[in-house]
């Protein structure tokens, strides 16, 4: 853009290189950097993330609950509409929500649940949203949500109540395993525009270090784990 | 933000006399320490992860030019723009240029210490833009017209009743008789007020905790979700960040994320960790239409290859200030600029000059807790010593101190004179302080002894005792033989 921009680049690069005593074209250094970016070696994975699948699902649920998230297990995706309807009624919320164009969410048997649905990105007046997490990491109870028409990112932040569906098969142990699965979908070195790692409902401790839920994002987070498709 | 670090002594004295501040510091102090300790103890691999994180940062800094190039390539590939700012002035000009080009009127901001460092709000407001801080702590200090007093909890110097008064003063359109007694009521009120700003903003500015060379992503770590609403809703997302935030890969950032929140707030993971890569893609129903990254140097490249390079590993967790007895006594504002506590005592002299900030590396008891809790193993006390040396060699330290050091050096180079003086003063002080066993006052040490007592020495110097012990052992050895 501005002249100062490109000027700044040359200045900063020159300053960095002269400080490091390098020219920037040394094959050894370039090779090291290329290798790391291509091979993406993994560091230490904590033992808590290296467990059998069943234990990981339990740990995933426990970690989320500690952070103030409601977690419900359902046997199959067909049961999701009723489970979500029941959750909303427990919270005294109207049976109305918005989700994206995710085929899995679209294709659920909503008829029996009496839930009114709208599709698209979140609007200011939406009270409840529903998203599908593409993956979860059990080590910290973290949901991975990716942007796009299927699950617009605003659904994760604007409404006061956020419901998230995750398939048990998408729950991994570590963050690294999830990155690996995302690379398979989006290609190496590529990510969707936004990847949200969500580990609980919004909160703030800015006033006297007291944790208050619902700072700017959702006040309530509910996760529905579908044990099978 | 105009630094007042030169006035650290006056600032500190005022802080110690500020009853509200002392109440807030007392309330905050122990919480962070206990939470970090619990989180650390719950993860057996914590120390090993810290060591790996340190290696990742060292590797990145040693190849910073190449990772910056790789990162820039990936941002452009994703449709974003990278702007390079050698100093604060350039950075402000770039952000302002983008805002004006986009015809922006209202700018929302997530918490960014780099934005504080370049005094961005003042520059944007001067150009007629409205700037709304959206992190609750940043919002509170914005309406109070103050700087942050802590890098992760900017309003930690305030008590609930002070925030209530600020909200009543600032939110005039809300009913006067509303209750604001509970923190939850204050948080709700701020949520309501800021929601309107989120929805109306033209440009959203966030910082970045990390930049990923592998993917060209910027990463923010928050609990409130304000940073996400800031970057998702407006047409334009500007990331204001600095060159040392680079890490190579998603694996590398995962290792460091495991120690960041644990060191900062004692959480296993913050509520929201968000990876942003370029503007919205074709078909995306939401997200910004333009994505800009402003990469600031502002003195950081000068630290590379020097005794201060290790400081560039800092991931801004705040553990050093949470564990610092000096910070705990005087709070963050006394340090007089954006970065307080031990990390500020090392960084501020670099960024604003040792002439302005020479007091900060001196304001340390060298207890070493900061280094012990730093997840990136930054030798903070050692680097404060380096600043003291620079201050001395540049002739910036006070005359009395220089004379005292010179005098000591003169004696230390003359062992016989040193022993003579040491023996004489040890004997004299011991005799003088025998009755009480300690001193409340001594000539030329009045202000030092105002807050503490000096134990009276045992009468003989360490060297004399050492020699006596050697003599005794030799005697015993000879007798034994």
Interface residues (C-beta under 8 A of the other chain):
Chain A: X1 X2 X4 X5 X6 X7 X8 X9 X11 X12 X13 X15 X16 X17 X19 X20 X21 X22 X24 X29 X30 X32 X33 X36 X37 X40 X41 X42 X43 X44 X46 X47 X48 X63 X67 X100 X120 X121 X122 X124 X139 X140 X141 X142 X147 X148 X149 X152 X153 X154 X156 X157 X158 X174 X175 X176 X179 X189 X190 X191 X192 X193 X194 X195 X196 X197 X198 X199 X200 X201 X202 X203 X204 X205 X206 X207 X208 X209 X210 X212 X214 X215 X216 X217 X218
Chain B: X24 X27 X28 X31 X32 X43 X44 X45 X48 X49 X52 X56 X59 X62 X63 X64 X65 X66 X67 X68 X69 X70 X74 X78 X81 X83 X84 X85 X86 X90 X93 X94 X97 X98 X134 X135 X136 X137 X140 X153 X154 X155 X156 X158 X159 X160 X163 X183 X184 X186 X187 X188 X190 X191 X194 X195 X198 X199 X213 X214 X215 X217 X223 X224 X225 X226 X228 X229 X232 X233 X243 X248 X249 X250 X251 X252 X254 X255 X257 X258 X265 X267 X268 X269 X270 X271 X272 X273 X274 X275 X276 X277 X278 X279 X280 X281 X283 X284 X285 X286 X287 X295 X297 X301 X302 X303 X304 X305 X306
